[in-house]
Structure formats: C-alpha cells, structure tokens
C-alpha cells in the first residue's frame, strides 16, 4: 500500500515494497516530440489500478506527456485535452478506462481529493488515473502502483523528466 503524506512525498506503509525498490528513470527530452515519445513508452506499461502523479509547472508538458500515454493505449490523442476547467476527463481506451485529473484550479488549502471524487475514481474497476498538478494533493492512500513523474522545463526548451516507479 502506498500513501502520500506530504506534497510530493511517497512512502510505503506495508507489503514487500520499499523505497529501496523504486526504479528511477531520468531523461532529458530535447523538445515536445521527445516528451510525447517518453509518455508513449510509459503508456505501454500502464495497467488498470495504476496512478500516475504528474508534477511540473505551467507549460512543462504534463498534458503532452499524457497524450503520449493515451496514444500508447490506442486512444485518439486529438480527443485528449487538459481538464483544467472540467477537473476530470474520462477516456475509454480499448483495454482500460483512464481518468485524467487536473488539480491546477483547486486551492491547496482545500481537500482536492474530495473535490474531484478521487476515492470513487480509485475504486473504479479496469481503470488507471493520471493526475496533473499532483503537488496539490496533501494525502491519499492507494493499494495499486503509483508512478511519480516530475517534469522540469517548459516550452520548446529541453525538459528533465524523472520517473519514479516500483520495481516489479
């Protein structure tokens, strides 16, 4: 079981996993195409029960990375948009449903998990969850895999993308 206790802090509460068994991938993406392609690589490994927490500033490429993930899941990327105003978009891919959540507009002082219905979403069968602006989450618990993606940089400049995921 994984629990987020502080913004951006991943701790393991039980089970055989530990922080020592986390795999860390760091990659410099020269431009938007590389960011999309890295999202595709991660998307090929996404399965039901996964939560992908995306961290990064405005224009870092979180939605572009998400489009890459969904492209790998055989979803029409022209239909993938940032849910900044809707808060949650649902994409039904051939194999799993993907909930795409954007916490940007929500106040860090509020219970953002409750505002977007995260508990209900996490219990949806055959689904994965992608959360943009995950730094606004102060705490939640999840029994499945949590993949943390940190994106530094913006626009057409190179981005440093760090991916933390459990070893399997």
C-alpha positions as CSV (number, residue, x, y, z in Angstrom):
1,X,0.0,0.0,0.0
2,X,1.3,3.4,-0.9
3,X,0.4,6.6,1.0
4,X,1.1,10.2,0.1
5,X,1.6,12.0,3.3
6,X,3.2,15.3,2.2
7,X,3.1,17.1,-1.1
8,X,5.3,15.1,-3.5
9,X,6.4,12.6,-0.8
10,X,5.9,8.9,-1.5
11,X,6.1,6.5,1.4
12,X,5.4,2.8,1.7
13,X,3.3,1.6,4.6
14,X,3.2,-2.1,4.1
15,X,3.9,-5.0,1.8
16,X,7.2,-6.3,0.4
17,X,7.9,-3.0,-1.5
18,X,10.1,-0.3,0.0
19,X,11.6,2.9,-1.3
20,X,14.8,1.0,-1.9
21,X,12.9,-1.0,-4.6
22,X,11.8,2.1,-6.5
23,X,13.1,2.4,-10.1
24,X,14.2,5.9,-11.1
25,X,14.4,6.9,-14.8
26,X,15.7,10.3,-15.7
27,X,15.7,11.6,-19.2
28,X,16.3,14.9,-21.0
29,X,13.7,15.5,-23.7
30,X,15.1,17.9,-26.3
31,X,11.6,19.1,-27.3
32,X,7.9,18.3,-27.3
33,X,8.2,15.3,-29.6
34,X,10.6,13.6,-27.1
35,X,8.2,14.4,-24.2
36,X,5.4,12.7,-26.2
37,X,7.5,9.7,-27.0
38,X,8.5,9.2,-23.4
39,X,4.8,9.3,-22.5
40,X,4.2,6.6,-25.1
41,X,6.9,4.4,-23.6
42,X,5.3,4.8,-20.1
43,X,1.9,4.3,-21.6
44,X,2.9,0.8,-22.9
45,X,3.4,-0.2,-19.3
46,X,0.2,1.3,-17.8
47,X,-2.3,-1.1,-16.4
48,X,-5.6,-1.0,-14.5
49,X,-5.0,0.2,-11.0
50,X,-2.1,2.5,-11.7
51,X,-2.0,6.1,-10.6
52,X,0.4,8.4,-12.4
53,X,1.1,11.6,-10.5
54,X,2.5,14.4,-12.7
55,X,4.5,17.2,-11.2
56,X,5.6,20.3,-13.1
57,X,5.0,24.0,-13.7
58,X,2.7,25.6,-16.2
59,X,3.8,24.7,-19.7
60,X,6.1,21.8,-18.5
61,X,4.3,19.3,-20.8
62,X,2.1,17.3,-18.4
63,X,-0.8,17.2,-20.9
64,X,1.6,16.4,-23.8
65,X,3.1,13.5,-21.7
66,X,-0.5,12.4,-21.0
67,X,-1.3,12.4,-24.8
68,X,1.7,10.1,-25.3
69,X,0.4,7.7,-22.6
70,X,-3.0,7.6,-24.2
71,X,-1.6,7.2,-27.7
72,X,0.2,4.0,-26.5
73,X,-3.2,2.9,-25.1
74,X,-4.7,3.2,-28.6
75,X,-6.8,6.3,-27.9
76,X,-7.3,9.2,-30.3
77,X,-4.9,12.0,-29.0
78,X,-7.0,14.7,-30.7
79,X,-9.6,13.9,-28.1
80,X,-7.2,14.4,-25.2
81,X,-7.4,17.9,-23.6
82,X,-6.3,19.3,-20.3
83,X,-9.1,19.0,-17.8
84,X,-8.2,22.3,-16.2
85,X,-11.8,23.5,-16.2
86,X,-13.7,20.2,-16.2
87,X,-11.3,18.8,-13.5
88,X,-11.7,15.2,-14.7
89,X,-11.8,13.7,-18.2
90,X,-12.6,10.1,-18.8
91,X,-11.0,8.3,-21.8
92,X,-12.3,4.9,-22.7
93,X,-9.4,3.0,-24.3
94,X,-9.9,-0.5,-25.8
95,X,-8.4,-2.1,-22.7
96,X,-8.9,0.3,-19.7
97,X,-10.6,3.5,-18.8
98,X,-8.2,6.4,-18.0
99,X,-9.3,9.2,-15.7
100,X,-7.3,12.3,-16.4
101,X,-7.5,14.8,-13.5
102,X,-6.1,18.3,-13.3
103,X,-5.8,20.0,-9.9
104,X,-4.4,23.3,-11.2
105,X,-7.5,25.4,-10.4
106,X,-8.1,23.9,-7.0
107,X,-6.9,25.6,-3.8
108,X,-4.1,23.8,-1.9
109,X,-5.9,24.6,1.3
110,X,-9.0,22.6,0.2
111,X,-9.4,18.8,0.2
112,X,-8.7,18.5,-3.5
113,X,-9.0,14.7,-3.4
114,X,-12.6,15.0,-2.3
115,X,-13.4,17.8,-4.7
116,X,-12.6,15.6,-7.7
117,X,-14.0,12.4,-6.2
118,X,-10.6,10.7,-6.1
119,X,-11.8,8.0,-3.7
120,X,-14.6,6.9,-6.1
121,X,-12.3,7.1,-9.1
122,X,-9.6,4.9,-7.4
123,X,-12.2,2.2,-6.9
124,X,-13.4,2.1,-10.5
125,X,-12.6,-1.3,-12.0
126,X,-10.4,-1.6,-15.0
127,X,-9.1,2.0,-14.8
128,X,-5.9,4.0,-14.4
129,X,-5.6,7.5,-13.2
130,X,-3.4,10.4,-14.4
131,X,-3.2,13.4,-12.0
132,X,-1.8,16.7,-13.2
133,X,-0.6,19.2,-10.6
134,X,-0.3,16.3,-8.1
135,X,1.6,18.5,-5.8
136,X,-1.7,19.9,-4.7
137,X,-2.7,16.5,-3.1
138,X,-1.8,16.5,0.6
139,X,-2.6,12.9,1.3
140,X,-4.3,9.8,-0.1
141,X,-3.8,6.0,0.1
142,X,-3.8,3.6,-2.8
143,X,-3.3,-0.1,-3.0
144,X,-2.1,-0.2,-6.6
145,X,1.1,1.1,-8.3
146,X,1.9,4.8,-8.0
147,X,4.2,6.2,-10.7
148,X,5.5,9.7,-9.9
149,X,6.6,11.8,-12.9
150,X,8.4,15.1,-12.4
151,X,8.9,17.4,-15.3
152,X,11.3,20.4,-15.2
153,X,11.5,22.9,-18.0
154,X,8.9,24.3,-20.4
155,X,8.0,25.3,-23.9
156,X,10.4,24.2,-26.6
157,X,13.4,24.1,-24.3
158,X,14.8,20.8,-23.1
159,X,12.9,19.1,-20.2
160,X,14.3,16.9,-17.5
161,X,11.8,14.2,-16.8
162,X,12.2,12.0,-13.7
163,X,10.0,8.9,-13.3
164,X,9.8,7.0,-10.0
165,X,8.0,3.7,-10.0
166,X,8.1,0.5,-8.0
167,X,10.4,-2.3,-9.2
168,X,8.5,-5.5,-10.1
